[in-house]
Amino acid sequence: MLHRRGWGFGPARGRKARTERGCASPIRVALCVVLFAVPVAGVGATVVGTAANAVTSGNADGVLSSPRVATVPGAPTVGHVSPEDAFVFLPFAAPGDDGGSAIETYTATCVSSDGGATSSASDTESPMVVSGLTNGHTYTCTVTATNAVGVGPPSGPTDVFVPAGLPGFPTVGVVTLTGRVASVPFTPPAPSGGVPILSYTAYCVLSNGTGRLTGSSAASPVMVTLGLGKTYVCAVAARNLAGEGALSFESNAVSVPDLPTVPVAVQAMSRPTAIEVGALAVSFTQPNSNGGSSITGYAARCSSSNGGVTITTSGPVSPLTVTGLTTGKTYTCAVLARNVVGGGPFSAASAAVIVGSPAPPTAVRALPGAASTTTGLLTLTFTPGLNNGAAVTSDTATCTSTNGGVTRSVSSATSALTVTGLTTAKAYTCRVQARNARGLGSSSAASVAVIVGSPIPPALVTAVKVASGRFKVTFTPGASNGAAVTSYTATCASTNGGVMRSASSTASPVTVVGLTPGKTYICAVKATNGRGTGVSSSASPAVAA
């Protein structure tokens, strides 16, 4: 046996010399050539040891090992498969041992556990594609390696898988709307991909192609909640375990209404109430826009600023009566409108009102009184509102100028209210509020504007026909209120379509001409002094022209 140490032979050098001397004889030359072939360099060089030429190889120390007999390769290692339409992608890793002979090919065999067709494929590299599988059936696959000696053992089985194709596209039907929810019907696709369809998805896109909303279902129809005030078209796709198939053709277009805008002119008024709970009547004007769909109703929400319970009430028209509110607490109310797609935003809040306080007085009228050069007064008459379960203890009148006069208020426990200190020759409107033990009620509607210091309206107005289309209007003058009356104006208005006419005079009577013959009229008179024109008198009895 030969031993090498680097590039020299070391201790073996003496043995080599003896061997060479032993072969010096011509008779032994041929034998020595057969028995020994001495390498001159390189670890593990092949040594021809016998005339039969058996193959051996050196080990790491240059020592010749026993002859190795080649075997079949080991088992490959399979990876995660990717099933497709009737085929599968099968990745694998080569075995760690090729058996001493290069691997020539790999073979994959896929077997079904539930009746699918068995199929095989061969290749020289990973991954392999095994086709001819039966969609919808359960499979596992193994891989073997083959070298010059033969076929090695199979790999372990792959994960269980089911090959499948993508489903075809459904046929979409006529889309309908319920509120803002679209119902998208469809007919399932004929080709399901060989496996059951798991679900359907409807895609609804804006008609301009932007924005997309979806819904899913296991069967027809699919429901999709759409955006307000938009137009959509929809399509449907089917999904099985292989994935989602192609979209159907587009549906008809559907337009979703918008929400209504806010109601306006919201006002809350107290209603008769028990000791602990009460009610508010909430009036309002309908919204400027119904959003493209008829208003189906309204909701009023009344909330307290000082501890009362919040209540919301719905109804079809104005006013809405909100009950169950806390008596004596201050509330404001807001209203929303509803249409087929839902409720719009709440309106601005009403003016505050105390539950159980008196209802506003009605028929408020302001009459000018005597006035000095700079100040004057207005006397208010009105009809009291309901006391809502607690007696009225006082009334408050507030007069506000429309053109720069000072604002004044007065309260009284009697029905007569006179507001003094108002600016002469300025126009005023006045409102009245009543108070009871539960609080101050809402303000009345404003009176007709009146000028402080203007004349008191004339009284006992009578109209007499003196000729066709001509009336003589007589009256009793009212107080001038500190400034001489300069004229009286009579106005005659028809109650059944005649033309309206006016005329003026410095005293009674006033003759009004140009009236429509055969029509009925009533007439009123107002006086003017240096401070302005007073309010009109009460109307005369009706007279035919």
ABEGO torsion letter per residue (X at the ends): XBBBBEABAEAAAAAAAAAAAAAABAAAAAAAAAABBBBABEBGBBBBABAAGBBBBBBAAGBBBBBBBBBBBBBBBBBBBBBBBGBBBBBBBBBABAGGBBBABBBBBBBBAAGBBBBBBBBABOBBBBBGBBBGBBBBBBBBBBBAAEBBBBBBBBBBBBBBBBBBBBBBBBBBBBEABBBBBBBBBABAGGBBBABBBBBBBBAAGBEBBBBBBABOBBBBBBBBGBBBBBBBBBBBAAEBBBBBBBBBBBBBBBBBBBBBGBBBBBBBBBAABBBBBBBBBBBABAGGBBBAEBBBBBBBAAGBBBBBBBBABOBBBBBGBBBGBBBBBBBBBBBAAEBBBBBBBBBBBBBGBBBBBBGBBBBBBBBBAABBBBBBBBBBBBAGGBBBABBBBBBBBAAGBBBBBBBBABABBBBBGBBBGBBBBBBBBBBBAAEBBBBBBBBBBBBBGBBBBBBGBBBBBABBGBBBBBBBBBBAGGBBBABBBBBBBBAAGBBBBBBBBABOBBBBBGBBBGBBBBBBBBBBBAAEBBBBBBBBBBBBX
